[in-house]
């Protein structure tokens, strides 16, 4: 299991609702969450695949958001 963190521009619960279907369709992700209380709006992803960061960034873009891997 790998854990990856991303700085995002997800700002609110409405944004979470918009991005949820995109992230949920990634088969190798076992869990994800966004901490809306941090300045970076940190998205933490647990995945079974080392290629997950690229997939997550692509899905964020499809949903209209940005993400940059920070760890």
CHARMM internal coordinates of N, CA and C (Angstrom, degrees):
IC EDIT
DIST 1 N 1 CA 1.4583
DIST 1 CA 1 C 1.5297
ANGL 1 N 1 CA 1 C 108.14
DIST 1 C 2 N 1.3180
ANGL 1 CA 1 C 2 N 115.97
DIHE 1 N 1 CA 1 C 2 N 130.26
DIST 2 N 2 CA 1.4604
ANGL 1 C 2 N 2 CA 122.70
DIHE 1 CA 1 C 2 N 2 CA 177.91
DIST 2 CA 2 C 1.5213
ANGL 2 N 2 CA 2 C 109.34
DIHE 1 C 2 N 2 CA 2 C -112.43
DIST 2 C 3 N 1.3286
ANGL 2 CA 2 C 3 N 115.97
DIHE 2 N 2 CA 2 C 3 N 144.17
DIST 3 N 3 CA 1.4602
ANGL 2 C 3 N 3 CA 121.32
DIHE 2 CA 2 C 3 N 3 CA 175.10
DIST 3 CA 3 C 1.5173
ANGL 3 N 3 CA 3 C 108.34
DIHE 2 C 3 N 3 CA 3 C -116.30
DIST 3 C 4 N 1.3311
ANGL 3 CA 3 C 4 N 115.66
DIHE 3 N 3 CA 3 C 4 N 130.71
DIST 4 N 4 CA 1.4582
ANGL 3 C 4 N 4 CA 122.26
DIHE 3 CA 3 C 4 N 4 CA -179.63
DIST 4 CA 4 C 1.5207
ANGL 4 N 4 CA 4 C 108.86
DIHE 3 C 4 N 4 CA 4 C -126.39
DIST 4 C 5 N 1.3272
ANGL 4 CA 4 C 5 N 116.23
DIHE 4 N 4 CA 4 C 5 N 146.54
DIST 5 N 5 CA 1.4672
ANGL 4 C 5 N 5 CA 121.25
DIHE 4 CA 4 C 5 N 5 CA 178.18
DIST 5 CA 5 C 1.5185
ANGL 5 N 5 CA 5 C 109.10
DIHE 4 C 5 N 5 CA 5 C -124.57
DIST 5 C 6 N 1.3421
ANGL 5 CA 5 C 6 N 113.76
DIHE 5 N 5 CA 5 C 6 N 144.49
DIST 6 N 6 CA 1.4534
ANGL 5 C 6 N 6 CA 121.05
DIHE 5 CA 5 C 6 N 6 CA -177.37
DIST 6 CA 6 C 1.5249
ANGL 6 N 6 CA 6 C 109.92
DIHE 5 C 6 N 6 CA 6 C -134.84
DIST 6 C 7 N 1.3156
ANGL 6 CA 6 C 7 N 115.65
DIHE 6 N 6 CA 6 C 7 N 140.52
DIST 7 N 7 CA 1.4601
ANGL 6 C 7 N 7 CA 121.52
DIHE 6 CA 6 C 7 N 7 CA 168.41
DIST 7 CA 7 C 1.5205
ANGL 7 N 7 CA 7 C 105.58
DIHE 6 C 7 N 7 CA 7 C -84.10
DIST 7 C 8 N 1.3438
ANGL 7 CA 7 C 8 N 116.93
DIHE 7 N 7 CA 7 C 8 N 129.30
DIST 8 N 8 CA 1.4661
ANGL 7 C 8 N 8 CA 120.09
DIHE 7 CA 7 C 8 N 8 CA -177.22
DIST 8 CA 8 C 1.5279
ANGL 8 N 8 CA 8 C 111.05
DIHE 7 C 8 N 8 CA 8 C -127.97
DIST 8 C 9 N 1.3152
ANGL 8 CA 8 C 9 N 114.88
DIHE 8 N 8 CA 8 C 9 N 172.60
DIST 9 N 9 CA 1.4691
ANGL 8 C 9 N 9 CA 120.89
DIHE 8 CA 8 C 9 N 9 CA 172.50
DIST 9 CA 9 C 1.5272
ANGL 9 N 9 CA 9 C 110.39
DIHE 8 C 9 N 9 CA 9 C -108.86
DIST 9 C 10 N 1.3266
ANGL 9 CA 9 C 10 N 116.89
DIHE 9 N 9 CA 9 C 10 N 25.16
DIST 10 N 10 CA 1.4639
ANGL 9 C 10 N 10 CA 122.36
DIHE 9 CA 9 C 10 N 10 CA 174.10
DIST 10 CA 10 C 1.5230
ANGL 10 N 10 CA 10 C 106.92
DIHE 9 C 10 N 10 CA 10 C -74.09
DIST 10 C 11 N 1.3217
ANGL 10 CA 10 C 11 N 118.02
DIHE 10 N 10 CA 10 C 11 N 122.51
DIST 11 N 11 CA 1.4579
ANGL 10 C 11 N 11 CA 121.06
DIHE 10 CA 10 C 11 N 11 CA -170.23
DIST 11 CA 11 C 1.5324
ANGL 11 N 11 CA 11 C 115.96
DIHE 10 C 11 N 11 CA 11 C -109.17
DIST 11 C 12 N 1.3313
ANGL 11 CA 11 C 12 N 117.72
DIHE 11 N 11 CA 11 C 12 N -24.55
DIST 12 N 12 CA 1.4589
ANGL 11 C 12 N 12 CA 118.78
DIHE 11 CA 11 C 12 N 12 CA -170.12
DIST 12 CA 12 C 1.5285
ANGL 12 N 12 CA 12 C 111.08
DIHE 11 C 12 N 12 CA 12 C -153.47
DIST 12 C 13 N 1.3145
ANGL 12 CA 12 C 13 N 115.45
DIHE 12 N 12 CA 12 C 13 N 178.23
DIST 13 N 13 CA 1.4678
ANGL 12 C 13 N 13 CA 119.94
DIHE 12 CA 12 C 13 N 13 CA 178.20
DIST 13 CA 13 C 1.5257
ANGL 13 N 13 CA 13 C 111.99
DIHE 12 C 13 N 13 CA 13 C -64.14
DIST 13 C 14 N 1.3080
ANGL 13 CA 13 C 14 N 117.59
DIHE 13 N 13 CA 13 C 14 N -31.46
DIST 14 N 14 CA 1.4621
ANGL 13 C 14 N 14 CA 120.85
DIHE 13 CA 13 C 14 N 14 CA 176.08
DIST 14 CA 14 C 1.5249
ANGL 14 N 14 CA 14 C 111.20
DIHE 13 C 14 N 14 CA 14 C -63.45
DIST 14 C 15 N 1.3237
ANGL 14 CA 14 C 15 N 115.73
DIHE 14 N 14 CA 14 C 15 N -39.65
DIST 15 N 15 CA 1.4670
ANGL 14 C 15 N 15 CA 120.51
DIHE 14 CA 14 C 15 N 15 CA 176.16
DIST 15 CA 15 C 1.5284
ANGL 15 N 15 CA 15 C 110.12
DIHE 14 C 15 N 15 CA 15 C -63.96
DIST 15 C 16 N 1.3282
ANGL 15 CA 15 C 16 N 116.12
DIHE 15 N 15 CA 15 C 16 N -40.92
DIST 16 N 16 CA 1.4620
ANGL 15 C 16 N 16 CA 120.24
DIHE 15 CA 15 C 16 N 16 CA 178.28
DIST 16 CA 16 C 1.5272
ANGL 16 N 16 CA 16 C 110.96
DIHE 15 C 16 N 16 CA 16 C -60.69
DIST 16 C 17 N 1.3165
ANGL 16 CA 16 C 17 N 115.75
DIHE 16 N 16 CA 16 C 17 N -42.19
DIST 17 N 17 CA 1.4585
ANGL 16 C 17 N 17 CA 120.45
DIHE 16 CA 16 C 17 N 17 CA 178.75
DIST 17 CA 17 C 1.5304
ANGL 17 N 17 CA 17 C 110.44
DIHE 16 C 17 N 17 CA 17 C -61.19
DIST 17 C 18 N 1.3151
ANGL 17 CA 17 C 18 N 116.24
DIHE 17 N 17 CA 17 C 18 N -37.91
DIST 18 N 18 CA 1.4669
ANGL 17 C 18 N 18 CA 121.08
DIHE 17 CA 17 C 18 N 18 CA -178.75
DIST 18 CA 18 C 1.5337
ANGL 18 N 18 CA 18 C 111.42
DIHE 17 C 18 N 18 CA 18 C -70.33
DIST 18 C 19 N 1.3260
ANGL 18 CA 18 C 19 N 117.93
DIHE 18 N 18 CA 18 C 19 N -39.37
DIST 19 N 19 CA 1.4661
ANGL 18 C 19 N 19 CA 121.07
DIHE 18 CA 18 C 19 N 19 CA -174.58
DIST 19 CA 19 C 1.5331
ANGL 19 N 19 CA 19 C 112.78
DIHE 18 C 19 N 19 CA 19 C -85.71
DIST 19 C 20 N 1.3203
ANGL 19 CA 19 C 20 N 117.85
DIHE 19 N 19 CA 19 C 20 N -20.70
DIST 20 N 20 CA 1.4679
ANGL 19 C 20 N 20 CA 121.81
DIHE 19 CA 19 C 20 N 20 CA -175.25
DIST 20 CA 20 C 1.5228
ANGL 20 N 20 CA 20 C 114.11
DIHE 19 C 20 N 20 CA 20 C -53.33
DIST 20 C 21 N 1.3294
ANGL 20 CA 20 C 21 N 120.96
DIHE 20 N 20 CA 20 C 21 N -50.36
DIST 21 N 21 CA 1.4646
ANGL 20 C 21 N 21 CA 119.04
DIHE 20 CA 20 C 21 N 21 CA -178.00
DIST 21 CA 21 C 1.5275
ANGL 21 N 21 CA 21 C 112.91
DIHE 20 C 21 N 21 CA 21 C -61.88
DIST 21 C 22 N 1.3153
ANGL 21 CA 21 C 22 N 117.14
DIHE 21 N 21 CA 21 C 22 N -31.79
DIST 22 N 22 CA 1.4667
ANGL 21 C 22 N 22 CA 120.74
DIHE 21 CA 21 C 22 N 22 CA -179.29
DIST 22 CA 22 C 1.5202
ANGL 22 N 22 CA 22 C 111.00
DIHE 21 C 22 N 22 CA 22 C -69.71
DIST 22 C 23 N 1.3261
ANGL 22 CA 22 C 23 N 116.61
DIHE 22 N 22 CA 22 C 23 N -46.98
DIST 23 N 23 CA 1.4635
ANGL 22 C 23 N 23 CA 119.35
DIHE 22 CA 22 C 23 N 23 CA -179.47
DIST 23 CA 23 C 1.5254
ANGL 23 N 23 CA 23 C 111.74
DIHE 22 C 23 N 23 CA 23 C -71.57
DIST 23 C 24 N 1.3179
ANGL 23 CA 23 C 24 N 116.77
DIHE 23 N 23 CA 23 C 24 N -33.45
DIST 24 N 24 CA 1.4650
ANGL 23 C 24 N 24 CA 119.91
DIHE 23 CA 23 C 24 N 24 CA -179.71
DIST 24 CA 24 C 1.5269
ANGL 24 N 24 CA 24 C 113.09
DIHE 23 C 24 N 24 CA 24 C -68.26
DIST 24 C 25 N 1.3233
ANGL 24 CA 24 C 25 N 117.78
DIHE 24 N 24 CA 24 C 25 N -20.10
DIST 25 N 25 CA 1.4590
ANGL 24 C 25 N 25 CA 118.71
DIHE 24 CA 24 C 25 N 25 CA -179.45
DIST 25 CA 25 C 1.5302
ANGL 25 N 25 CA 25 C 113.08
DIHE 24 C 25 N 25 CA 25 C -84.09
DIST 25 C 26 N 1.3241
ANGL 25 CA 25 C 26 N 118.08
DIHE 25 N 25 CA 25 C 26 N -4.15
DIST 26 N 26 CA 1.4651
ANGL 25 C 26 N 26 CA 120.35
DIHE 25 CA 25 C 26 N 26 CA 176.27
DIST 26 CA 26 C 1.5311
ANGL 26 N 26 CA 26 C 109.23
DIHE 25 C 26 N 26 CA 26 C -79.36
DIST 26 C 27 N 1.3261
ANGL 26 CA 26 C 27 N 117.92
DIHE 26 N 26 CA 26 C 27 N 116.64
DIST 27 N 27 CA 1.4669
ANGL 26 C 27 N 27 CA 121.01
DIHE 26 CA 26 C 27 N 27 CA -172.06
DIST 27 CA 27 C 1.5246
ANGL 27 N 27 CA 27 C 114.92
DIHE 26 C 27 N 27 CA 27 C -69.86
DIST 27 C 28 N 1.3148
ANGL 27 CA 27 C 28 N 118.66
DIHE 27 N 27 CA 27 C 28 N -24.23
DIST 28 N 28 CA 1.4625
ANGL 27 C 28 N 28 CA 120.74
DIHE 27 CA 27 C 28 N 28 CA -175.58
DIST 28 CA 28 C 1.5209
ANGL 28 N 28 CA 28 C 113.75
DIHE 27 C 28 N 28 CA 28 C -90.38
DIST 28 C 29 N 1.3305
ANGL 28 CA 28 C 29 N 117.29
DIHE 28 N 28 CA 28 C 29 N -2.05
DIST 29 N 29 CA 1.4615
ANGL 28 C 29 N 29 CA 120.64
DIHE 28 CA 28 C 29 N 29 CA 179.18
DIST 29 CA 29 C 1.5201
ANGL 29 N 29 CA 29 C 108.90
DIHE 28 C 29 N 29 CA 29 C -91.63
DIST 29 C 30 N 1.3322
ANGL 29 CA 29 C 30 N 115.48
DIHE 29 N 29 CA 29 C 30 N 125.65
DIST 30 N 30 CA 1.4581
ANGL 29 C 30 N 30 CA 119.89
DIHE 29 CA 29 C 30 N 30 CA 179.99
DIST 30 CA 30 C 1.5234
ANGL 30 N 30 CA 30 C 112.09
DIHE 29 C 30 N 30 CA 30 C -95.89
DIST 30 C 31 N 1.3436
ANGL 30 CA 30 C 31 N 117.04
DIHE 30 N 30 CA 30 C 31 N -24.82
DIST 31 N 31 CA 1.4611
ANGL 30 C 31 N 31 CA 121.06
DIHE 30 CA 30 C 31 N 31 CA 179.73
DIST 31 CA 31 C 1.5257
ANGL 31 N 31 CA 31 C 108.56
DIHE 30 C 31 N 31 CA 31 C -161.50
DIST 31 C 32 N 1.3357
ANGL 31 CA 31 C 32 N 115.73
DIHE 31 N 31 CA 31 C 32 N 145.30
DIST 32 N 32 CA 1.4564
ANGL 31 C 32 N 32 CA 120.13
DIHE 31 CA 31 C 32 N 32 CA 172.68
DIST 32 CA 32 C 1.5186
ANGL 32 N 32 CA 32 C 108.87
DIHE 31 C 32 N 32 CA 32 C -149.09
DIST 32 C 33 N 1.3264
ANGL 32 CA 32 C 33 N 116.21
DIHE 32 N 32 CA 32 C 33 N 153.06
DIST 33 N 33 CA 1.4651
ANGL 32 C 33 N 33 CA 121.71
DIHE 32 CA 32 C 33 N 33 CA 176.31
DIST 33 CA 33 C 1.5142
ANGL 33 N 33 CA 33 C 109.21
DIHE 32 C 33 N 33 CA 33 C -157.59
DIST 33 C 34 N 1.3179
ANGL 33 CA 33 C 34 N 115.53
DIHE 33 N 33 CA 33 C 34 N 153.28
DIST 34 N 34 CA 1.4605
ANGL 33 C 34 N 34 CA 122.54
DIHE 33 CA 33 C 34 N 34 CA 178.27
DIST 34 CA 34 C 1.5204
ANGL 34 N 34 CA 34 C 107.86
DIHE 33 C 34 N 34 CA 34 C -117.22
DIST 34 C 35 N 1.3300
ANGL 34 CA 34 C 35 N 115.99
DIHE 34 N 34 CA 34 C 35 N 128.90
DIST 35 N 35 CA 1.4588
ANGL 34 C 35 N 35 CA 121.08
DIHE 34 CA 34 C 35 N 35 CA 175.77
DIST 35 CA 35 C 1.5346
ANGL 35 N 35 CA 35 C 107.70
DIHE 34 C 35 N 35 CA 35 C -92.69
DIST 35 C 36 N 1.3137
ANGL 35 CA 35 C 36 N 115.94
DIHE 35 N 35 CA 35 C 36 N 99.69
DIST 36 N 36 CA 1.4634
ANGL 35 C 36 N 36 CA 121.02
DIHE 35 CA 35 C 36 N 36 CA -178.18
DIST 36 CA 36 C 1.5198
ANGL 36 N 36 CA 36 C 113.11
DIHE 35 C 36 N 36 CA 36 C -74.34
DIST 36 C 37 N 1.3366
ANGL 36 CA 36 C 37 N 118.28
DIHE 36 N 36 CA 36 C 37 N -8.36
DIST 37 N 37 CA 1.4608
ANGL 36 C 37 N 37 CA 121.43
DIHE 36 CA 36 C 37 N 37 CA -178.08
DIST 37 CA 37 C 1.5238
ANGL 37 N 37 CA 37 C 112.63
DIHE 36 C 37 N 37 CA 37 C -86.96
DIST 37 C 38 N 1.3313
ANGL 37 CA 37 C 38 N 118.25
DIHE 37 N 37 CA 37 C 38 N -11.33
DIST 38 N 38 CA 1.4649
ANGL 37 C 38 N 38 CA 120.35
DIHE 37 CA 37 C 38 N 38 CA 179.83
DIST 38 CA 38 C 1.5250
ANGL 38 N 38 CA 38 C 110.07
DIHE 37 C 38 N 38 CA 38 C -93.54
DIST 38 C 39 N 1.3257
ANGL 38 CA 38 C 39 N 117.48
DIHE 38 N 38 CA 38 C 39 N 152.01
DIST 39 N 39 CA 1.4669
ANGL 38 C 39 N 39 CA 119.89
DIHE 38 CA 38 C 39 N 39 CA 178.79
DIST 39 CA 39 C 1.5320
ANGL 39 N 39 CA 39 C 113.18
DIHE 38 C 39 N 39 CA 39 C -60.59
DIST 39 C 40 N 1.3333
ANGL 39 CA 39 C 40 N 117.00
DIHE 39 N 39 CA 39 C 40 N -31.34
DIST 40 N 40 CA 1.4682
ANGL 39 C 40 N 40 CA 120.85
DIHE 39 CA 39 C 40 N 40 CA -179.54
DIST 40 CA 40 C 1.5217
ANGL 40 N 40 CA 40 C 113.19
DIHE 39 C 40 N 40 CA 40 C -83.62
DIST 40 C 41 N 1.3570
ANGL 40 CA 40 C 41 N 117.22
DIHE 40 N 40 CA 40 C 41 N -4.01
DIST 41 N 41 CA 1.4758
ANGL 40 C 41 N 41 CA 120.97
DIHE 40 CA 40 C 41 N 41 CA -176.92
DIST 41 CA 41 C 1.5304
ANGL 41 N 41 CA 41 C 108.73
DIHE 40 C 41 N 41 CA 41 C 47.60
DIST 41 C 42 N 1.3238
ANGL 41 CA 41 C 42 N 115.32
DIHE 41 N 41 CA 41 C 42 N 57.73
DIST 42 N 42 CA 1.4573
ANGL 41 C 42 N 42 CA 123.13
DIHE 41 CA 41 C 42 N 42 CA -169.91
DIST 42 CA 42 C 1.5236
ANGL 42 N 42 CA 42 C 112.92
DIHE 41 C 42 N 42 CA 42 C -66.84
DIST 42 C 43 N 1.3260
ANGL 42 CA 42 C 43 N 114.57
DIHE 42 N 42 CA 42 C 43 N 124.29
DIST 43 N 43 CA 1.4585
ANGL 42 C 43 N 43 CA 123.24
DIHE 42 CA 42 C 43 N 43 CA 173.15
DIST 43 CA 43 C 1.5227
ANGL 43 N 43 CA 43 C 106.94
DIHE 42 C 43 N 43 CA 43 C -96.53
DIST 43 C 44 N 1.3224
ANGL 43 CA 43 C 44 N 116.76
DIHE 43 N 43 CA 43 C 44 N 121.76
DIST 44 N 44 CA 1.4581
ANGL 43 C 44 N 44 CA 122.18
DIHE 43 CA 43 C 44 N 44 CA 176.44
DIST 44 CA 44 C 1.5159
ANGL 44 N 44 CA 44 C 108.03
DIHE 43 C 44 N 44 CA 44 C -109.24
DIST 44 C 45 N 1.3317
ANGL 44 CA 44 C 45 N 115.55
DIHE 44 N 44 CA 44 C 45 N 129.32
DIST 45 N 45 CA 1.4605
ANGL 44 C 45 N 45 CA 122.04
DIHE 44 CA 44 C 45 N 45 CA -176.04
DIST 45 CA 45 C 1.5255
ANGL 45 N 45 CA 45 C 108.86
DIHE 44 C 45 N 45 CA 45 C -125.64
DIST 45 C 46 N 1.3204
ANGL 45 CA 45 C 46 N 115.72
DIHE 45 N 45 CA 45 C 46 N 132.67
DIST 46 N 46 CA 1.4583
ANGL 45 C 46 N 46 CA 121.39
DIHE 45 CA 45 C 46 N 46 CA 170.68
DIST 46 CA 46 C 1.5171
ANGL 46 N 46 CA 46 C 106.88
DIHE 45 C 46 N 46 CA 46 C -107.74
DIST 46 C 47 N 1.3372
ANGL 46 CA 46 C 47 N 115.59
DIHE 46 N 46 CA 46 C 47 N 127.51
DIST 47 N 47 CA 1.4589
ANGL 46 C 47 N 47 CA 120.02
DIHE 46 CA 46 C 47 N 47 CA -174.40
DIST 47 CA 47 C 1.5173
ANGL 47 N 47 CA 47 C 111.60
DIHE 46 C 47 N 47 CA 47 C -141.96
DIST 47 C 48 N 1.3257
ANGL 47 CA 47 C 48 N 114.78
DIHE 47 N 47 CA 47 C 48 N 156.48
DIST 48 N 48 CA 1.4576
ANGL 47 C 48 N 48 CA 122.25
DIHE 47 CA 47 C 48 N 48 CA 177.15
DIST 48 CA 48 C 1.5167
ANGL 48 N 48 CA 48 C 112.08
DIHE 47 C 48 N 48 CA 48 C -94.07
DIST 48 C 49 N 1.3024
ANGL 48 CA 48 C 49 N 118.26
DIHE 48 N 48 CA 48 C 49 N 9.85
DIST 49 N 49 CA 1.4541
ANGL 48 C 49 N 49 CA 122.45
DIHE 48 CA 48 C 49 N 49 CA -171.09
DIST 49 CA 49 C 1.5174
ANGL 49 N 49 CA 49 C 109.49
DIHE 48 C 49 N 49 CA 49 C -134.72
DIST 49 C 50 N 1.3231
ANGL 49 CA 49 C 50 N 117.46
DIHE 49 N 49 CA 49 C 50 N 130.77
DIST 50 N 50 CA 1.4623
ANGL 49 C 50 N 50 CA 120.39
DIHE 49 CA 49 C 50 N 50 CA 179.73
DIST 50 CA 50 C 1.5290
ANGL 50 N 50 CA 50 C 112.23
DIHE 49 C 50 N 50 CA 50 C -72.93
DIST 50 C 51 N 1.3347
ANGL 50 CA 50 C 51 N 117.89
DIHE 50 N 50 CA 50 C 51 N -14.00
DIST 51 N 51 CA 1.4606
ANGL 50 C 51 N 51 CA 122.14
DIHE 50 CA 50 C 51 N 51 CA 176.96
DIST 51 CA 51 C 1.5304
ANGL 51 N 51 CA 51 C 111.94
DIHE 50 C 51 N 51 CA 51 C -87.67
DIST 51 C 52 N 1.3098
ANGL 51 CA 51 C 52 N 117.38
DIHE 51 N 51 CA 51 C 52 N 1.16
DIST 52 N 52 CA 1.4624
ANGL 51 C 52 N 52 CA 121.95
DIHE 51 CA 51 C 52 N 52 CA -177.09
DIST 52 CA 52 C 1.5277
ANGL 52 N 52 CA 52 C 114.00
DIHE 51 C 52 N 52 CA 52 C -54.97
DIST 52 C 53 N 1.3446
ANGL 52 CA 52 C 53 N 120.35
DIHE 52 N 52 CA 52 C 53 N -39.63
DIST 53 N 53 CA 1.4721
ANGL 52 C 53 N 53 CA 117.94
DIHE 52 CA 52 C 53 N 53 CA -178.99
DIST 53 CA 53 C 1.5257
ANGL 53 N 53 CA 53 C 113.27
DIHE 52 C 53 N 53 CA 53 C -55.83
DIST 53 C 54 N 1.3109
ANGL 53 CA 53 C 54 N 117.48
DIHE 53 N 53 CA 53 C 54 N -43.25
DIST 54 N 54 CA 1.4709
ANGL 53 C 54 N 54 CA 119.66
DIHE 53 CA 53 C 54 N 54 CA 178.85
DIST 54 CA 54 C 1.5172
ANGL 54 N 54 CA 54 C 111.13
DIHE 53 C 54 N 54 CA 54 C -64.71
DIST 54 C 55 N 1.3232
ANGL 54 CA 54 C 55 N 116.90
DIHE 54 N 54 CA 54 C 55 N -39.98
DIST 55 N 55 CA 1.4586
ANGL 54 C 55 N 55 CA 120.87
DIHE 54 CA 54 C 55 N 55 CA 179.42
DIST 55 CA 55 C 1.5219
ANGL 55 N 55 CA 55 C 110.99
DIHE 54 C 55 N 55 CA 55 C -65.50
DIST 55 C 56 N 1.3328
ANGL 55 CA 55 C 56 N 116.92
DIHE 55 N 55 CA 55 C 56 N -41.58
DIST 56 N 56 CA 1.4662
ANGL 55 C 56 N 56 CA 121.31
DIHE 55 CA 55 C 56 N 56 CA 179.80
DIST 56 CA 56 C 1.5227
ANGL 56 N 56 CA 56 C 110.24
DIHE 55 C 56 N 56 CA 56 C -63.83
DIST 56 C 57 N 1.3157
ANGL 56 CA 56 C 57 N 116.94
DIHE 56 N 56 CA 56 C 57 N -46.08
DIST 57 N 57 CA 1.4671
ANGL 56 C 57 N 57 CA 120.57
DIHE 56 CA 56 C 57 N 57 CA 179.83
DIST 57 CA 57 C 1.5277
ANGL 57 N 57 CA 57 C 110.57
DIHE 56 C 57 N 57 CA 57 C -60.97
DIST 57 C 58 N 1.3349
ANGL 57 CA 57 C 58 N 117.00
DIHE 57 N 57 CA 57 C 58 N -41.29
DIST 58 N 58 CA 1.4683
ANGL 57 C 58 N 58 CA 120.43
DIHE 57 CA 57 C 58 N 58 CA 177.74
DIST 58 CA 58 C 1.5253
ANGL 58 N 58 CA 58 C 111.54
DIHE 57 C 58 N 58 CA 58 C -62.69
DIST 58 C 59 N 1.3297
ANGL 58 CA 58 C 59 N 117.27
DIHE 58 N 58 CA 58 C 59 N -42.90
DIST 59 N 59 CA 1.4690
ANGL 58 C 59 N 59 CA 121.10
DIHE 58 CA 58 C 59 N 59 CA -179.59
DIST 59 CA 59 C 1.5240
ANGL 59 N 59 CA 59 C 111.10
DIHE 58 C 59 N 59 CA 59 C -67.70
DIST 59 C 60 N 1.3220
ANGL 59 CA 59 C 60 N 117.34
DIHE 59 N 59 CA 59 C 60 N -38.34
DIST 60 N 60 CA 1.4653
ANGL 59 C 60 N 60 CA 119.90
DIHE 59 CA 59 C 60 N 60 CA 176.21
DIST 60 CA 60 C 1.5217
ANGL 60 N 60 CA 60 C 109.96
DIHE 59 C 60 N 60 CA 60 C -59.99
DIST 60 C 61 N 1.3338
ANGL 60 CA 60 C 61 N 116.90
DIHE 60 N 60 CA 60 C 61 N -43.78
DIST 61 N 61 CA 1.4713
ANGL 60 C 61 N 61 CA 120.73
DIHE 60 CA 60 C 61 N 61 CA 178.72
DIST 61 CA 61 C 1.5248
ANGL 61 N 61 CA 61 C 111.19
DIHE 60 C 61 N 61 CA 61 C -62.18
DIST 61 C 62 N 1.3338
ANGL 61 CA 61 C 62 N 116.74
DIHE 61 N 61 CA 61 C 62 N -42.59
DIST 62 N 62 CA 1.4718
ANGL 61 C 62 N 62 CA 120.46
DIHE 61 CA 61 C 62 N 62 CA 178.28
DIST 62 CA 62 C 1.5197
ANGL 62 N 62 CA 62 C 111.00
DIHE 61 C 62 N 62 CA 62 C -59.32
DIST 62 C 63 N 1.3362
ANGL 62 CA 62 C 63 N 116.42
DIHE 62 N 62 CA 62 C 63 N -34.81
DIST 63 N 63 CA 1.4621
ANGL 62 C 63 N 63 CA 121.26
DIHE 62 CA 62 C 63 N 63 CA -178.75
DIST 63 CA 63 C 1.5306
ANGL 63 N 63 CA 63 C 112.18
DIHE 62 C 63 N 63 CA 63 C -83.48
DIST 63 C 64 N 1.3341
ANGL 63 CA 63 C 64 N 117.12
DIHE 63 N 63 CA 63 C 64 N -5.80
DIST 64 N 64 CA 1.4620
ANGL 63 C 64 N 64 CA 120.66
DIHE 63 CA 63 C 64 N 64 CA 178.08
DIST 64 CA 64 C 1.5124
ANGL 64 N 64 CA 64 C 113.90
DIHE 63 C 64 N 64 CA 64 C 95.02
DIST 64 C 65 N 1.3207
ANGL 64 CA 64 C 65 N 117.37
DIHE 64 N 64 CA 64 C 65 N 20.06
DIST 65 N 65 CA 1.4700
ANGL 64 C 65 N 65 CA 121.85
DIHE 64 CA 64 C 65 N 65 CA -178.81
DIST 65 CA 65 C 1.5155
ANGL 65 N 65 CA 65 C 110.55
DIHE 64 C 65 N 65 CA 65 C -123.47
DIST 65 C 66 N 1.3309
ANGL 65 CA 65 C 66 N 114.96
DIHE 65 N 65 CA 65 C 66 N 168.72
DIST 66 N 66 CA 1.4619
ANGL 65 C 66 N 66 CA 121.56
DIHE 65 CA 65 C 66 N 66 CA 178.16
DIST 66 CA 66 C 1.5161
ANGL 66 N 66 CA 66 C 109.43
DIHE 65 C 66 N 66 CA 66 C -115.79
DIST 66 C 67 N 1.3186
ANGL 66 CA 66 C 67 N 115.37
DIHE 66 N 66 CA 66 C 67 N 149.40
DIST 67 N 67 CA 1.4532
ANGL 66 C 67 N 67 CA 120.21
DIHE 66 CA 66 C 67 N 67 CA 175.35
DIST 67 CA 67 C 1.5064
ANGL 67 N 67 CA 67 C 110.07
DIHE 66 C 67 N 67 CA 67 C -149.92
DIST 67 C 68 N 1.3283
ANGL 67 CA 67 C 68 N 115.62
DIHE 67 N 67 CA 67 C 68 N 137.60
DIST 68 N 68 CA 1.4567
ANGL 67 C 68 N 68 CA 122.18
DIHE 67 CA 67 C 68 N 68 CA 176.33
DIST 68 CA 68 C 1.5020
ANGL 68 N 68 CA 68 C 108.94
DIHE 67 C 68 N 68 CA 68 C -127.40
DIST 68 C 69 N 1.3286
ANGL 68 CA 68 C 69 N 116.86
DIHE 68 N 68 CA 68 C 69 N 129.07
DIST 69 N 69 CA 1.4635
ANGL 68 C 69 N 69 CA 121.64
DIHE 68 CA 68 C 69 N 69 CA -179.15
DIST 69 CA 69 C 1.5255
ANGL 69 N 69 CA 69 C 108.57
DIHE 68 C 69 N 69 CA 69 C -65.49
DIST 69 C 70 N 1.3362
ANGL 69 CA 69 C 70 N 116.36
DIHE 69 N 69 CA 69 C 70 N 131.38
DIST 70 N 70 CA 1.4678
ANGL 69 C 70 N 70 CA 120.39
DIHE 69 CA 69 C 70 N 70 CA -179.52
DIST 70 CA 70 C 1.5213
ANGL 70 N 70 CA 70 C 113.31
DIHE 69 C 70 N 70 CA 70 C -115.16
DIST 70 C 71 N 1.3163
ANGL 70 CA 70 C 71 N 118.59
DIHE 70 N 70 CA 70 C 71 N -9.76
DIST 71 N 71 CA 1.4686
ANGL 70 C 71 N 71 CA 120.41
DIHE 70 CA 70 C 71 N 71 CA 176.78
DIST 71 CA 71 C 1.4942
ANGL 71 N 71 CA 71 C 110.02
DIHE 70 C 71 N 71 CA 71 C -141.45
END
COOR INIT
IC SEED 1 N 1 CA 1 C
IC BUILD
